[in-house]
Amino acid sequence: MRREVLWLEEAGPVPNNLLLPVIVVSDAFEAGSPEAAEQMFARHGWPPAWRNGIYPYPHFHTKAHEALAIARGEVTVLIGGDGGARRHLSAGDAVVLPAGVAHQRLHASEDLLVVGAYPPGQSPDEMRPDHGKVDVKAVREEIARVPDPPCNPVNGEVYPRREGAG
């Protein structure tokens, strides 16, 4: 298991999250098993919420953090909006996206299957910076009301936080 921590900055109409990083974990669970991904998330208190893919357009959530586990296939994602980080993810990899972090699918294999999860009591909305003006100040205030993740849903560790930013 290899872990990468990405600290993002605001990117135009995308607020990202200045206090919480994106965490990308390679080989986090048994590749090819959506059940293993769901069990991993549930073991750390993040109830699995869905099985599907990743939207092909940039979007972010202001009311929830999100964890994605690549159960089957592979995908290239753009994290953080235009100019953000591109990551190629394969079956067995996971990524944790704090509220406000834009993400979109750039390329994917035909067999892509993703398991998604949110912290208990959080339900995502969908903001699209490519559809009109985003009031980043108002969105940032909404994001600030979302409690920090209870833990890293991949390994149960305390979720890192950058103090004094934002």
Secondary structure, DSSP 8 states (H G I E B T S, - for coil): -EEEEE----BTTB---SSS-EEEEET-S-TT-HHHHHHHHHHTT--EEEEE---SS-BB-SS--EEEEEEESEEEEEESSTT-EEEEEETT-EEEE-TT--EEEEEE-TT-EEEEE--TT-----B-TTSS---HHHHHHHHHTS---SS-TTT-------TT--
